[in-house]
């Protein structure tokens, strides 16, 4: 099938509508419409028509619409986002990497297929971001960061250099991850958390906390001698 720039976005929720404006700002694609099982067909979202639910995907592909953007953010449930990719891939859709014009991506950085880079982000030198990941507004990925597939960095996340993230890990708003760490797969780092040491797979770092939990210092009472 001949490739072109015709595109759909799957999902018309908050993340999907953000992607509508991102794609429009890029000006590189012909955004044909939105596919969503929960929004009535012929509804318009930011001027873009809803074409129907999953049942219309094969027909759209057969009509020559070969590009799809995954508008399911998957916060708290990355498997939902991954399931959308699997469904679209079975039909044959390709997943372009979309980058907001106000984001800054260093030339040596690598963004895999399906990666979404939102407004005012910074992607540093020799960063590698895996398939289907989301770098949300204002996030910073410093030099040599490696992010696995379907990772998600929420607005304002600050990642120091040479940090490695496993697949499906999510970093909350305003969270900070220190230099040279390894963060496992399926990790959840809450909003405003500070990570100072490696984090094992399947760990939840709660919002506003420090990882690891600081040890309480011993309090030593010193008797004062009268001179």
Secondary structure, 3 states (H helix, E strand, C coil): CCCCCEEEEECCCHHHHHHHHHHHHHCCCEEEEEECCCCCCCCEECCEEEEECHHHHHHHHHCCCCEEEECCCCCCCHHHHHHHHHHHHHHCCECCCEECCCCEECCCCEECCCCEECCCCEECCCCEECCCCEECCCCEECCCCEECCCCEECCCCEECCCCEECCCCEECCCCEECCCCEECCCCEECCCCEECCCECCCCEECCCCEECCCCCCCCCCCCCCCC
